[in-house]
Amino acid sequence: MKIKLNDQIITKLIRELDDEDQEVRINAINQLGDTGDELCLKELRERLRNSSKEHMALIIAVGKLKKELGIK
């Protein structure tokens, strides 16, 4: 469902991507995903890249610790 948002609302939602509250971030992601706006796509892709890198680092770190600690 495509929703037309003005630039001020889009800017606010992009700022909310850095909010400490996970629910605020998820709400912003969902709203930005409904806009059909290219800037929103760019911002969300960048966040996805960064979170994928963090996710991979977490997987590797947990794997190393499990191996070191002898945990399966």
Secondary structure, 3 states (H helix, E strand, C coil): CCCCCCHHHHHHHHHHCCCCCHHHHHHHHHHHHCCCCHHHHHHHHHHHHHHHHHHHHHHHHHHHHHHHHCCC
